[in-house]
Amino acid sequence: MSIDDILQIVTVVSASLAIVAILLQQRGASLGAGFGSSGELYTTRRGIDKSLFDATVVLSVIFVLSILVGLILPAFR
């Protein structure tokens, strides 16, 4: 396996897991939230919600870094 293959696998897996993590989050899902009147107070994230948010951020950073490395890597060959 070459480094290009590994980068492609990391990109696809991190994108898929980030999509799942984003879809699992439940925050402001009402129609009024789209127009600015959500009708609920801001609360801090706790427990599994915080862990899921942190995992989403980490997966998104891995996704972006794998794309950037994939773009920069051919310049050094």
Secondary structure as UniProt FT lines:
FT   HELIX           3..24
FT   HELIX           31..35
FT   HELIX           48..72
FT   HELIX           73..76
//
